[in-house]
Every structure is written in structure tokens, then in C-alpha cells.
């Protein structure tokens, strides 16, 4: 059983992530990267942000994680509004997974996974037990892998460790930025299946940025399609395929999807 540190148990259907009129302007007010977008994600949902390069999806994710501060609007996660908590403490309450895992090369697998808990000065026994538990969850033996360095791992193993690190403090929300994009197709497909099976147990609320529409279709309960900084449609795979709301959505799906 996973150890709950501070995460709350959310009721299915409850809104966990709320983005309200979020806007980001760069370069002295000359570049509108994200244009007044709003959406909600319910407890336990996996939602993908999807669109062409430069559409604003990564900037949106980084605003939710406070790596980029919004120019205006609100980000609400659970009971937290981004206006009322400093960025460092905000990020510590959110799991974050990036492409190629972003592991620190000078730290072992154990220390990479437990980094935030060490910063928070958790009990050493708790840390070891939690890391061991998480490594079992991602199908990597603690005895075999805990003391290895990232360079000694395959790309798929590194990504598993990155997911374990994001889960270390048991956040209710996970943000994932192109988490499987650097992997070969066979490894990526296998990790997709592992990821879905893992979240059946953990029931995290997850927002994924991806450029791969087929990945979004496989992993997501809902998909947010963005274009030129705006949300052009949000819906299920079937809704996007059967009832596109614009010519852009229709053509994007036809040109990128295997469905």
C-alpha cells in the first residue's frame, strides 16, 4: 500500500485542476503565447494537452507548475490557488515528469527518487521504505537498481525512475511533459501500458503534454486541442474524431492519427 503523506483523497467527479482565464504574454508584451484559456480536470482523470509546435501547450503546463508565471488568470489545484502560495512550495505538492526523465547524473537511483523527501528532511527509514515500495511498483528491484546511476539504465528504466520520483511524496496531481517522447516505439508502447496499469492502482489526476495524437488517444480520458494559444476543442477521442468543432481539428486529426 502506498504511504500517504499529505495528499487528500478526492471524490470521483470532484474538480482537482481548474485553469481560469489563463494568459501568458512574452517579450515585453509582444508575444501572446497562451490566450485566456479555461478548463477543468476531475479527480482521477488523465487529460492530454495536444497541438502543433508553438501552440502553447508546454507553456500552459509550465504555468500550472509555476515554472512560468501567468500574466493573468488563476490556477487552482485542490484547495490551492496559485496566488496564495509561493512557487517552491506549490511545485513540491505536484508530481512532475519530463522527457528523458531529467535524472541527476551524479545521484544514484535511490537518491534521484528520494530527492524531494531528503530536501523535506523525511525520516531515513521512511525514505528507504518508500523508495523500495515505489521501485517495486515500477517493476525495478531495489536490490538490483537502487545504487546504480542513470547512465547505467536504459531509456525506459530512466523514465520509470522519473515517474517514481514524481510519486515520492504521493501528490494528488501529476504533470507530464512529453514523458515518453524520447523512447523508441516498442519501449514507448510498453511504458504506455505500464503507466495505465499503474494509474488504475494510484488513481492520480494527470495532465500530459504530447505532440503524439495516438499517444493522447491511448492514454487520455479527455484531450485538449490547442492552436495559436487557444483551446479549440476539449473532448474524448470519439468526440474529436466524430464531431470536430473546426476545420483545424478535423484536419489535425486526419493528418496525425492512425485511428
C-alpha positions as CSV (number, residue, x, y, z in Angstrom):
1,X,0.0,0.0,0.0
2,X,1.3,3.5,-0.9
3,X,2.2,5.7,2.0
4,X,0.1,8.9,2.1
5,X,2.0,11.9,3.3
6,X,-0.1,15.0,2.6
7,X,-2.3,14.0,-0.4
8,X,-6.1,14.2,0.1
9,X,-8.4,11.5,-1.2
10,X,-10.5,13.1,-3.9
11,X,-14.0,12.0,-4.7
12,X,-14.5,10.9,-8.3
13,X,-16.1,13.7,-10.2
14,X,-14.6,16.4,-8.0
15,X,-12.7,19.1,-9.8
16,X,-9.0,18.8,-8.9
17,X,-7.3,21.1,-11.5
18,X,-9.0,24.3,-12.6
19,X,-7.5,26.8,-15.0
20,X,-9.5,30.0,-15.3
21,X,-8.8,32.7,-18.0
22,X,-5.1,31.9,-18.0
23,X,-2.9,34.1,-20.2
24,X,0.8,34.4,-20.9
25,X,2.5,37.2,-22.7
26,X,6.2,37.1,-23.5
27,X,8.8,39.5,-24.9
28,X,7.7,42.8,-23.4
29,X,4.1,42.2,-24.3
30,X,4.6,41.4,-27.9
31,X,4.0,37.6,-27.9
32,X,0.8,36.1,-26.8
33,X,1.7,32.5,-26.0
34,X,-1.5,31.5,-24.2
35,X,-4.7,33.4,-24.8
36,X,-7.3,33.4,-22.0
37,X,-7.8,29.6,-21.7
38,X,-10.0,27.8,-19.2
39,X,-10.6,24.2,-18.4
40,X,-11.2,21.7,-15.6
41,X,-9.9,18.3,-14.8
42,X,-11.7,15.9,-12.5
43,X,-10.3,13.6,-9.9
44,X,-8.7,10.5,-11.4
45,X,-8.8,11.8,-15.0
46,X,-5.9,11.6,-17.4
47,X,-6.0,14.6,-19.8
48,X,-3.7,15.4,-22.6
49,X,-2.7,18.8,-24.0
50,X,-2.3,18.3,-27.7
51,X,-1.4,20.5,-30.7
52,X,1.3,21.6,-33.1
53,X,4.6,23.0,-32.1
54,X,4.3,26.5,-30.6
55,X,0.6,26.2,-29.9
56,X,1.0,27.0,-26.2
57,X,0.6,23.5,-24.6
58,X,4.0,23.4,-22.9
59,X,3.7,27.0,-21.7
60,X,0.3,26.1,-20.2
61,X,1.8,23.1,-18.4
62,X,4.7,25.2,-17.1
63,X,2.3,27.8,-15.8
64,X,0.3,25.2,-13.9
65,X,3.6,24.0,-12.4
66,X,4.8,27.6,-11.8
67,X,8.0,27.2,-13.9
68,X,6.4,30.1,-15.9
69,X,4.3,32.6,-14.0
70,X,1.0,33.5,-15.6
71,X,0.4,37.1,-16.9
72,X,-3.2,36.8,-15.7
73,X,-5.8,34.3,-14.7
74,X,-5.9,31.6,-12.0
75,X,-4.6,28.1,-11.5
76,X,-6.3,26.1,-8.8
77,X,-5.2,22.7,-7.6
78,X,-7.4,21.1,-5.0
79,X,-7.8,23.9,-2.4
80,X,-4.7,25.8,-3.5
81,X,-4.8,29.0,-5.7
82,X,-1.5,29.9,-7.2
83,X,-1.9,33.5,-6.0
84,X,-1.8,32.3,-2.4
85,X,1.3,30.1,-2.1
86,X,4.9,30.6,-3.2
87,X,6.2,28.8,-6.3
88,X,8.6,26.5,-4.5
89,X,6.0,25.1,-2.1
90,X,3.5,24.9,-4.9
91,X,5.8,22.7,-7.0
92,X,6.6,20.4,-4.1
93,X,2.9,19.4,-4.0
94,X,2.8,18.4,-7.6
95,X,4.4,15.4,-9.3
96,X,6.4,16.4,-12.4
97,X,7.8,14.1,-15.1
98,X,9.8,15.4,-18.1
99,X,11.2,13.9,-21.3
100,X,14.3,11.7,-20.7
101,X,13.3,11.7,-17.0
102,X,15.6,14.6,-16.1
103,X,17.5,12.5,-13.6
104,X,20.6,14.0,-11.9
105,X,23.6,12.0,-13.3
106,X,25.7,12.2,-10.1
107,X,23.0,10.7,-7.9
108,X,22.0,7.1,-7.6
109,X,18.5,5.8,-8.5
110,X,17.7,5.8,-4.8
111,X,18.8,9.4,-4.3
112,X,17.1,10.6,-7.5
113,X,13.8,9.1,-6.4
114,X,14.1,10.4,-2.8
115,X,15.5,13.8,-3.6
116,X,12.4,15.8,-2.6
117,X,11.9,13.8,0.6
118,X,15.5,14.4,1.5
119,X,15.0,18.1,1.0
120,X,12.0,17.9,3.2
121,X,14.1,16.0,5.8
122,X,11.9,12.9,6.0
123,X,12.9,10.1,8.3
124,X,15.6,7.9,6.7
125,X,13.8,4.7,7.4
126,X,10.7,6.1,5.8
127,X,12.7,7.2,2.7
128,X,14.2,3.8,2.2
129,X,10.9,2.0,2.6
130,X,9.1,4.4,0.3
131,X,11.8,4.2,-2.4
132,X,11.7,0.4,-2.2
133,X,8.0,0.4,-2.4
134,X,8.0,2.7,-5.4
135,X,10.7,0.7,-7.2
136,X,8.6,-2.5,-6.7
137,X,5.6,-0.6,-8.2
138,X,7.6,0.3,-11.3
139,X,8.9,-3.2,-11.6
140,X,12.5,-2.4,-10.8
141,X,14.2,-4.4,-8.0
142,X,15.6,-2.2,-5.2
143,X,18.4,-4.6,-4.6
144,X,19.4,-4.6,-8.3
145,X,18.9,-1.0,-9.3
146,X,18.8,1.4,-6.3
147,X,22.6,2.0,-6.2
148,X,23.0,2.4,-10.0
149,X,23.5,5.7,-11.7
150,X,21.3,7.0,-14.6
151,X,24.0,6.2,-17.2
152,X,23.7,2.6,-16.2
153,X,20.0,2.4,-17.1
154,X,18.1,2.1,-20.3
155,X,15.9,4.9,-21.6
156,X,12.8,3.0,-20.4
157,X,14.3,2.4,-17.0
158,X,15.2,6.1,-16.6
159,X,11.7,7.1,-17.4
160,X,10.3,4.6,-14.8
161,X,12.6,6.2,-12.2
162,X,11.4,9.6,-13.3
163,X,7.8,8.6,-12.6
164,X,8.8,7.1,-9.3
165,X,10.5,10.3,-8.3
166,X,7.3,12.2,-9.1
167,X,5.3,9.9,-6.9
168,X,7.7,10.0,-3.9
169,X,5.6,12.5,-1.9
170,X,2.4,11.0,-3.1
171,X,0.9,14.1,-4.8
172,X,-2.7,14.1,-5.9
173,X,-1.7,15.7,-9.2
174,X,1.0,14.8,-11.8
175,X,2.1,16.9,-14.7
176,X,4.0,15.2,-17.5
177,X,5.8,17.0,-20.3
178,X,6.4,14.7,-23.3
179,X,7.3,11.9,-20.9
180,X,7.6,9.2,-23.5
181,X,8.7,11.2,-26.5
182,X,12.4,10.3,-26.4
183,X,11.8,6.5,-26.4
184,X,11.8,4.1,-29.2
185,X,8.3,2.9,-30.4
186,X,8.4,-0.5,-28.8
187,X,9.6,0.8,-25.4
188,X,7.1,3.7,-25.6
189,X,4.2,1.4,-26.2
190,X,5.2,-0.9,-23.4
191,X,5.5,2.0,-21.0
192,X,2.1,3.3,-22.0
193,X,0.6,0.0,-20.9
194,X,2.6,0.1,-17.6
195,X,1.6,3.7,-17.0
196,X,-2.1,2.9,-17.5
197,X,-2.0,-0.1,-15.2
198,X,-0.1,1.9,-12.6
199,X,-2.7,4.6,-12.5
200,X,-5.5,2.1,-12.2
201,X,-4.0,1.5,-8.7
202,X,-2.9,5.0,-7.8
203,X,-5.8,7.0,-9.4
204,X,-3.8,10.2,-9.8
205,X,-5.1,13.2,-11.6
206,X,-2.8,13.6,-14.6
207,X,-2.2,16.3,-17.2
208,X,0.1,15.2,-20.1
209,X,1.7,17.4,-22.8
210,X,2.2,15.4,-26.0
211,X,2.7,16.0,-29.7
212,X,1.6,12.5,-30.5
213,X,-2.1,12.2,-31.1
214,X,-2.1,8.4,-31.0
215,X,-0.4,8.6,-27.5
216,X,-3.1,11.0,-26.4
217,X,-5.8,8.8,-27.7
218,X,-4.4,5.7,-25.9
219,X,-3.7,7.4,-22.5
220,X,-6.3,10.0,-22.1
221,X,-9.9,10.2,-20.8
222,X,-10.1,13.6,-22.4
223,X,-8.0,15.6,-24.8
224,X,-7.5,19.4,-25.0
225,X,-6.6,20.5,-28.5
226,X,-4.7,23.9,-28.7
227,X,-3.9,26.1,-31.6
228,X,-2.2,29.6,-31.5
229,X,-2.5,29.8,-27.8
230,X,-6.2,29.0,-27.6
231,X,-8.2,25.9,-26.8
232,X,-10.1,24.9,-29.9
233,X,-11.8,21.7,-28.6
234,X,-11.8,19.6,-25.5
235,X,-13.4,16.1,-25.6
236,X,-12.9,12.4,-25.7
237,X,-11.2,10.6,-28.5
238,X,-14.6,9.7,-30.1
239,X,-15.8,13.2,-29.8
240,X,-12.8,14.6,-31.5
241,X,-13.0,12.0,-34.3
242,X,-16.7,12.1,-34.8
243,X,-17.6,15.7,-34.0
244,X,-14.6,18.0,-34.7
245,X,-15.6,21.6,-33.9
246,X,-13.5,23.2,-36.5
247,X,-11.6,22.6,-39.8
248,X,-8.4,22.8,-37.9
249,X,-9.4,20.0,-35.5
250,X,-10.7,17.8,-38.3
251,X,-7.5,18.2,-40.5
252,X,-5.2,17.8,-37.5
253,X,-6.8,14.5,-36.6
254,X,-6.8,13.2,-40.1
255,X,-3.2,14.1,-40.7
256,X,-1.7,12.9,-37.4
257,X,-3.9,10.0,-36.3
258,X,-3.9,6.2,-37.0
259,X,-7.5,6.0,-35.8
